[in-house]
């Protein structure tokens, strides 16, 4: 099996302080070591994988499949005319000649002749250096992430990939829903074509369940790539097994498939998208991160029903009251979407981890008391016990588990809850698997397998993972515990979308918030100018672009939102602890996320066109929010609407992977987009800005 996707870290002498989703640190980070000291070591979660080629101890390893790269239709001029600042080479300082004592006239004349010859020689050297520098700049920049991935080879030919969505392999109803969602002339992307070829086939006789990794750039349609085989298999299984043969379970929720997502916003959007795709094949989709309250009609009781209920509660013989004897009826759920922690609450009961939370609270109080002894808090009270609710979800019927944004759900912040849930599903299906320690991912090294290496894990269900970035820790984990995993990769992995344009804005040296405001109004001025050129004045209101602003800290989000609000620009500021996230829906992101009926056709589109007509004040940024300010909370997986044409990155990203996900919120699905990176143009910190400019230019597809 040929080697593929080799990775080498592009930066060796920089700091690796970064968040948990990091992969490559920026070269302009803070220096943590002195000259001549040892280089700092980075954790596996902050480095990209060296290879996606399957490795491990299994008798039969998985395979790697890479979609063929499309032939580019336009090649940009590579001459360094615009947007690039040539880097001055390190040239030794000129030697200062020592003072020459007074010599006779003939000796000075000879010395002047030698000096003139030396000047001519230096001029020739300088000219040759300029020519060499121009030749270097004319070469296309090398992608620091592309150097790690060798996508030139694949373990199997990929030339026979499907070029269209057809039935078969898709069910007619599923194909109809897909065309209603994407359009009649939609074509599969590279990762979707790989899914149609490899995930719709029945697994081999010795392997009943599928294990697959989908790795592709942002905005390439990974959700469709894994939802199509998932929904098709759920419907096919439902048609093959009659309702009479299904066993009755005691839990109220008994899903047949689970989709894990890192945030509630992403869970709700994925659930809504799955409902739209399954509209014609009639599958039951539920979101665990939504406010699923019973309707008033179900809660209404007549006098006769209340009498029977009271009769069931009170024992006629003893007169004792029984609490909790009535269990909610079991109803079938085909697909359940939610975060790992929310699904654990449904499966184990709310409050199942109250002891762990009490210990964490005690540790926080102890650390705070040790840091500030003057404000000592009392934590010697008796440990409070919390009520643990009855479990609501059974896992016996789960046959599919999709881990969306796998690099996040298998990082140190989410890995414990994710692996606990996977182990509970395997145990419920009669095939227990060991629950790995919390630090197991960080201990896996890039070493060949030995007899003491971890044993592979085989889950008794279809296991799919998807991600736009593959950290080293995730790659090593999959190679150690899932060596038979099939890897489907896109040739543009770790690149920006081709329709996304990058720009760099310089701080003026004054108020940075005012610089951001000026840039926002500049975008809207360009929209007004384009509207004036394309339509008659007064024919229709100007449709202003909507902008997403990414900051590193929540304090910066609040500060910028307050400033723009005082300048007459209404904003939506969203951080992890915002109250609007607790409402159980995504209405706080209305106008920014992609609408569910965006691609409706025929009469449905005409009927909804009037409902989507612009209302009074909808184009006024002082009335309707046109700016969304957030942190990396909303940079993962969310599909924003085509109105989002501009992304502002006002704080220097902690790593290039963080930058890829933030910038990837625009320019999705072939739409044009623009990302603006703010930085210092001169003075202290300008070197970091120049280095980032080069790295960003290397990420352009």
N, C-alpha and C positions, 0 to 999 in steps of 0.2 A: 504494500500500500504506500503510495507516494506521499512524501511529506508536503504539508500545505499550511499556510497561514502562520508563518514564523513571525515572532514578535521580538523586538529588541527595544528596551526602554530608550526614548529619545533624549532624555535629560538625565544627567548624572551628577551635577554639582549644584543642585537647587534644593530648596526646602520641599518636603512632602507633606506639609500640613494641609489637610484637605478634609472635606466632609466624607460621609460614608459612601456616597455614590461616586467617589472620585476614581479616576483611572490614570491620568497623567497630570503631573503638576506643571504649572506655568514656569517658564524659565526665569521669570522675573520675581519669584517668590523671595521671602526673607531668607537671608543667609544665616544658617544655623551653625556653621562650622568655620573656624579660622583657616587661614591659608596654611596648607601643610598638614592639617589634621585629617582624621579619617572621615570618609564620606558618610552621611547619614543613611541609614537603611530604611526602606519603605516597606509597609505591610503589603500583604498579597492583595488586599482589597483596594490598594491605590495603584496597582500596576495592571496593565493589560495582559491578557493571556498570550503566551508565546506561540501557541498553536491551537487550532480547533480540530486537529487531527485526532481521532479517537485513540485513547490509550487505556491500559488497564490489564487486569489479570484474567478477564473472561476468555473462554475458549474461542468465542466469536465476537469480535468487536463490531461496533457500529460503523456507519459509513458517513462520509462527508459529501454533500452535493452543493455546488455553487451555480447560481444562475448565470448564463452567459451575459457579458456586458454588451449593451446595445451600442451600435456604431454611432458616434456623435455626428450630428448634422451641422454643427457649427463649431469652428475652432477659433478661440479668441486670440488676438495678436499677443504674442508673448513679449513684445518689446516693452521695456520699463518706462512707459510714458506717464501714466497717471496712477496715483495711489500708492506708489512705492518709493521709499526713500533709500537710496543706495547706502550700504554700510561701508564706512571708511575702513580700509584694512589697517591692521596694526603695523605701523611703520616706525622704525627706531628713530629717536630724536636725532636731528643733525648734530654732528660733532662741532663743537665750538673750538676754533683754532686758537692755539696759545698765542699770546702776543709775540710778534716778531720784532726782535731788536732792529735798530737802524742798521741797514746794510748799504754797501755801495750801490750806486745807480744800476750797474750792470746786473748785480744779483737780484735786485727788486724787479727788473724787467723780466728776467727768466721766471721769477716766482709768479708774476702776473699772468704769464703765458700758461703756466701749469694750472693756475686757478681757472682760467677761461676754459681750458680743456675739461677740467673736472665739472664745471657748470654744464657744458654740453653733454657730458656723460650722464649727469643727474637728470637732465631734461629728457634724454632718451629713455632712461629707466622709468621716469614718471609717466611718459607716454605709453610705454609698454604695460605699466600697471593699470592705466585707465582702460586700455583695450581689453586687458584680461578681466577687469572688473565688469565691463559691459557685457562681455561674453558670458560671465557667470550669471549676471542678472537676467539675461535673455532666456536662460534655462528655466523651465517651469519649476516652481518651488516644490520641494519634496514634502509629502505629508508625514508628519512625525508619527501618526497613528498607522498610516498605510505601510510604513516600513516594518511594522510588527506583523502585518497580515500578508501572507502569500496566497492570493486567491487565483493564481494562474493555473493551478492544477486542481483536479477534482477526482474523487475515487470512482466516479461513474460518469458516462457521457450525459450532458444536459442539453443536447441539441434538439431532442424531440419533445420539448416542453409544449404544453397546449398554448395556443394563441388566442383562445376565446373561451367564454363561459358557455358550456353546452350541456344538454341533457341527453344521454348520460355523459359524465358520471353524476351530475346534479339531478335531484328530483325535480320534476316539472314545477311543483309549487315553490320550491326553494329558489329555482332559477327565476321564476316570475317575480318573487319578492326582491331578489338581488337586482334585477333590471329596473324595478320600480324605485329602488334605493339609489343605484349608481347611474342609471340611464341605459337606454337600449344599446348604445354603441360602446359601452365600456369594455376595456381589455384588461386582462389580468396583469399585474405587475410581476416582477421576477420572483418575489417570495410567494405570491399567490399561485403562480404557475408551478413552482416546486411543490406547493401544498396539494394542488390538483393532481399532480403526478404520483406523489409518494404517500399521502395521507388518506386517499380514498381507496387504496388497495387493502385487501384483507391481510392481516399479519400472517407470518409464516406459521407452520404447524407447531414448531417447538416454542414459539413465542406468541402467546395468546394476546398479550397487551402491547400497545405501541408506546415507545419512548422517543421523543423528538424535541429538538431545539430549533426554534425559528429565530435567526439573527439577521436583522435588516435595519436600514437607516430609518430615521424618523419620518413619518408621513408616507410610508410605503404600503400601507394597508395590511399590517400584521394581524389586526383584529379580524378582518375578513378571512385571512389565511387560516386561522385556527377555528373560527366559528362555523365555516361551511362544513368541514368534516364532522365537527361536533354535533351540529344540529341535524345533519343528514343521518348520522348513526343513531341518534336518539329517536328520530322518527322511524327509521327502519326497524329498530328493536321494538318499538311500540306496535308496529304493524305485524311483526312476526309473533309476538307474545300476546295472547288475548288477555283481557282484563280478569277473567275468571281464574287464570293461572297465577296471578300475582298474590303474594302473601300479604296479609294484613299486619301492620306494624303498630306498636304502641305509641310511638312519637307522633306529634302533629305534623312535622315536616320530614319528608323522606325524599330528598332530591336524588336524581340519577346522575347529575353532573355538577361540578363546582368550578367557578372561576374566581381566583384569588387576585386581588388588586391592592396596591399600597395605600390608596386614599379612598375616602367615601365618594368624592366627586367622580373619580374614575369608575368606581363600582356602579354608580347610578347611570353614567353615560353608557357603559358597556351593557347594562341590563336593558336600557331603552333601545339600543341598537340591536340586541338579540331579539327583542320583541318585534321589531320591525322586520327583521329577516325571517322570523318564524310566523309571520302573520298568516300566510297562506297554508302552511303545513300544520298550524294549530298545535303549538307546544306551550307549556305552562312555564313562564319565566318569572322569577321573583328576585328582588334585590334586598339583601339583608341590611343595607345601609340606608334604607328608606323608611319613612313613617308609614308602616303598613298597619293602619288601625282599622278596626271593623266598622262597617257602615252602621248608621243609626237604625236601619231597618232590621239588621240582624240583632241588635241589642234590644229592640222593642219587645215587650212581653205583654201578653194578654193575661187576664185573671186566671184562666184555666191553666196556662203554662206556668204562672207563678205558683199556683197551688201544687202542681206536680213537682216543681223544683223544690219547694219547701218540704214536700213529703219525702223526697229523696234525701234531703239534708238531715231531717230529724227522724230518729228511729222511733217508730210508734210504740215499741215495747219498753225500751229503757228511757226514752225521752232525751237521749244524748244527741249532740249535734256533731256531725262528721264534716270536717273541713278538708277540702282537697280531694275528695273521693271521685269527683267528676273530672275526667280527663278530656281535654278538647279532642274532637274527632280527628282521625288521621286523614289527611288529604295529600294527593300526589303533587309533587313539584318536579318538573323535568330538569330545570337549570336554576341554580341559586348562585348569585353573585354577591361578593362582599369581601371585606378585609379579613385576614387570618384571625385577628383577635375577636372580631364580631362573630365569626363562624364558630370559634371556640366557645364563646358565651352561649350560643344556641345549642351546641353539642354537649357541653358540660354543665350548663346552668349559669345564669348571671351571678357573679360574685364568687366563682370557683377559685380565683387566685387571690382571695382577700388576705391570706397569710403572707404571701409574697409582697403584696402592696404594703402591708403593715411593717414588714422588715425593711423595705426600701424607705418608708417614711422615717423609721427610727434611725437608719443610717444617715439620711439627709439631715435630721435634727442634730445628730452627733457631730457630723462634719461642720455644721453651722456653729455649734457651740465651741468646737475646737478652734474655729477660725476667728470667732468674736466672743470671747468669754464674758464680756460685759452684758450681752443680751442672751443669757442662757435660757433656753426653753425647757419646760418640764416635759419629759417623756417617760416618767416612771409610773404613769397611770397603768392600771391593769389593761391587758390587751383586749381590745374590743372585738367581739365576734360579729360577723356579718351574716345576714340571711342569704343562703344559697338557693336560688330558684331551681325549679325542676327543669331538667333538660327538655328542649323543644324539638331537637333535630336528631334524626337517626341517620347513620352512615352506611347501613347495610346495602343499600341499592346504588351507591356511588360507583360509576364505571368510568367517569372522565374527571380529570383534575387538570385545569389550565392555570399555570402560574404566569400571570402577566407582569411585566417589568421584573423578571426573575433576578436581575442583578441587585435590585433593591430588597426584594423579599428574602434573599439569601445573604444579606449583609448582616453585621452584628446587631442592628436594631430590630430586625424582623425575623431572623433565622430561627430563633427559639420557638416562636409561636407557629411559624410555617411548618417546621419539622414535627412539632407536636401534633398538629392537625393531620399531616400526612400519616404519621404513625397511628393515630386514632382511627383513620379510615381503613388502613391495612388491618388493624386489629378487629374492627367491626366486621370486616369481610372474611375473617377466619385465617388470615396469614400475617401474624404479628411480625414487625420489623423492629430492630433496636433503635432506641431514641438516642441520637448522638449527643455528646456534651456540647455545651454552648460554644466552647472555644475550638471545636473540631475543625472548622473551616480555616481558622488562622494557623493551625498546626500542620496542615497539609502542605508539603513542599514539592518542588519540581524535581522529584527523584524517581528513578525507575522503580517499578513494582518489585517488592520483596515478599518472602513468606509472611512477614509481619505486617504487610500492608492491609488496609481495611478491606473487609469483604464487600463485594458488590451488593447493593440493595435492589430487590425486585419487587415493585409494588403490584398488587393485584388489581390494577386499573390502568387505563390509558393515561399517560403522564406526558404533558406538553408544557414546554417552557418557551417564553418569548422575551426578547430584549433587543434594544438597539445598541447596547454596549456589553462587552463580555470582559469583566474583570478577571484578574488572574485567580482570585479565590474561587469564583464560580466555575471557571474552567477546570481547576484542579479537583474541585468537589465532584463535578460531573465525571471526570476521568477516573476518579477513585471509586465512586459508588454507583455510577451508571455508565460503565464502559461500552455497553451495547447501544447507547443513545445515537439516534440518527441526527445528523447536523445539517440543516438547510440554511444556507447563507446567501446573502445578496452581494454582488460584486462592488456595490457602493457602500458597504458597511463602514462606519466611522467617517462618513463624509456628510457635508451639508447638502440639502436638496439642490439640484441644479437650477431651480427657479428662484433660489434665494440669493439676493444681492447683499453684500456686506459693505458697510460704510463706517468710517471712524470720525468721531467728533471730539474736538479738543475743548477742554475746560478753559474758560476765559481768565481764570484766576480769581474771580469774585465769588458770587453766590452760585453754587452748583445747582440748586433748585431752580434758580432763574434761567440757567443755561438749558435745563431740561424743558422748562416752559417754552422758551424760544424755539427749541427744536420741535416741540409738539405743534406750535402754531405755524411753523414752517411747513410741516407735513400737510396741515389743513389748507394752507395757502396754495400749495401745489395741487391739492384736490380741487379747490375752487377754480384755479387756472385751467386744469384739464376739463372741468365741467363747462367752463365758458367757451372752450374751443370746440367741444363736441356737441353742444346743444345750444339752443337759443336762450337768451337770458329770460328768466321768468317762466320758462316752460315747466321746469320741475325744480324742487329744492336741491341744493348741493348735498351730496351724500359724502359725509366726512368719514375718513378711515378711522378705525378703532385701533388703539395702541395698547400693548402690554409692556409694562415697565418692571423689570426684575431687579430686586435689591438683595443684598446678603443678610441683612438684619431686619427684624420686625420693627425696631425703633426707627430705622430709615424709612420703612413703609409708612408708618404713622406720620413722620415729619413731612415727607414729601406730599402725602395726601392732604394734610392740613394746609400746606403752602399753596398747592394748586387749587384747593377749594377757596382759599382767600382771594385767588386771582380769577375766579369765575369759571373754573373747570371742575365739573363734578366728576368724582373718581369713585371707584370701587376698590377699597383697600382690604386685602384678605391675607391673614396670617393663620397660623395653626390654631390659635385659641380664639378666633373670631366667633362671635355669637351667631352669625348668620350660617355657620357651618353646622349648627345643632338643630336646624329646622327639619332635617330629614329629606331635603330636596336640593336641587341645583338652581333654584330660582334666583339666588344671589348672583349667579353668573349669566342670567338672561341677557341676551344681546351679544355675548362673547362666545359661548359654546355653539357648536354647529347645531342648527335646528333639526328636529327629527323629520320634518316634512320638507326638507330642502330640495329633494329630488323627486317630488311627486309629479306624476304625469297625468295627461288626459284631463278628464273633468275634475278630478281631485285637486290638481294643481290650479285650475281656473277658479274652483270654489274657494281655495285657501288664499288666492292672490289678493282678494279683497280684504281678507282678514289680516294679511301681512302688509297692507298698504301703509305708508308712513303716516304716523299720527302727528298732530300739531306739537311742535317742539321736539320731535324725535331727532332732528338734525341740529339741534341746539346743544352744544356741549355743556351749557350752564344748566340745562334741564335734564337731559338724558346722559347718563355716564358713557363717555367715549374712551376712558382711560382706566385700565385695570393695573393696579400696583400690588405686587405680591413677591414672595420669595420663591425658592425652589419647590415649594409645595405644589404648585400647579404646572411644573415643568415636565411632569412624567405622564405620558400616555394620553393626555386629554386632547381631543380633536376640536380645535377652535374653528369658528366659521370663516368663510372667505373674506369677511369684513376686516379680519385681523391681518393687515398687510404690513404692519410695522411692529418690531420688537426692539425695545430699548434695554440695553444692559448697562446700567449706570455704575455698578460696582464691579471691580475686576473679578471674574470668576475664579474660584479656588482651584479649578482644574479644567482641562479641555473637555472632558466628558460632561461636566456640568454646563459648559458653554454649548456643546452640541445639543443637549436636551432643551436648553432655554431658547436657543435660536430656532430649533425645530418646531416651535409653536406656530411659526409662519411659514409660508411657502409649502403648504401641505397639499398632497394629491394633485400636483401639477399647477397649483395656483402661484401667482407671482407674489413675492414677499421681499421684505427689506429688514435687515437687522443692523442697528446702530450701536456701536461700542464706544463708550465714552472713556477718555483717558487724558493724561497730561501730554501736551505737545512739546513742552520744553521745560527745562529746570529739573528739579529733583523728582524722580519717578518717571521721567520720560523714557528712560532706557527700558523699563518694564513694558511701557506702552508700545515701543518699537518692536520688542520681542514678541509681544502678543499679536501685533499686526502681521508679522511674518507667519506665525503659527495659524492664525485664522485664514490667511490667504492660502495656506497649504491644505486646508480642509475643504476647499471648494471642489465640488465634484466635476 
